[in-house]
Amino acid sequence: MIYFTGDTHGGIDMKKLSNKNMRSTCGMPDQDDYLIILGDFGLPFFDGDRKAPDSDPKKKKKKKKKKAARNEDYAKWMKFLRKKPYTILWLDGNHDNHAFWKKQPVSKMFGGRVQIHPDAKNVIHLMRGEVYAIDGKRIFTFGGAASHDRAYREEGVNWWKEETAQQDEITYAYHNLASCRNQVDYILTHTPPDCVMRPLLQNADKMERYVPDRTAFFLDTLLPTVQYRAWLCGHLHMDTLVPERALGVLYQNVLNEQQLGLL
């Protein structure tokens, strides 16, 4: 079975994947199951997350202490994920280190391109524009989104221009969808299409505000052309369903296919 949840943001929103929470809400996946995180996975996020703390005594103590805490946090959550008996799959969002993942090797799995996490073999990046065969389902994936908080971030440090859809990725996605006659079981993205996002954000928390997003504009074009059973996404920091689009936005909820009415 496949389980789905929204953004984890490194360890910030990872506690929803505790065994206790999952047993009480959606059931505990086993070794034959999959959990898919719908973007903003965030491990690693900063370039120094995977490095040991700097031992140079000339460095400022405050900066050194902060970096050490970040390293420890990264190591803690990667250990947490490695111990899971199931396979963890994730899409990239806008709050992921795109520069880091651009350097990681690409391999083939589920009939498409993937990246296996260098620190956890059971954690696998599902890449943009792919159509995978996972647990008997045909799944189209397309990560990425535009950050509404970009003005408060620094490029190459905690924001990357690759967060939004690139033209070659869009062309690749159209080609792969055409190869399966524009018919899939699930569409999994980080952001919803623009026409869905706008009304959802009208009454949302002020922190979640609308910004124009070419990723969402591209996804608009799939609504009238691709046949799908369910579309699931994250990004908006809310848990809600849009029945007329067969679309679910997930954040804190962890739901399995049966709960979503997909089995």
Secondary structure, DSSP 4 states (H G I P E B T S, - for coil): -EEEE---TTTTT-GGGSHHHHHHHT----TT-EEEE-S---SS-STTTTSPPP--TTS-HHHHHHHHHHHHHHHHHHHHHHT-SSEEEE---SSS-HHHHHTS--EEETTEEEEEETTEEEEEEEPTTEEEEETTEEEEEE-----TTGGGS-BTTTB-GGGSPPHHHHHHHHHHHHHTTTB-SEEEESSPPHHHHHHHHHTS-TTS-----HHHHHHHTTTTT-B-SEEEE-SSS--EEEGGGTEEE-SS-EEETTTTT--
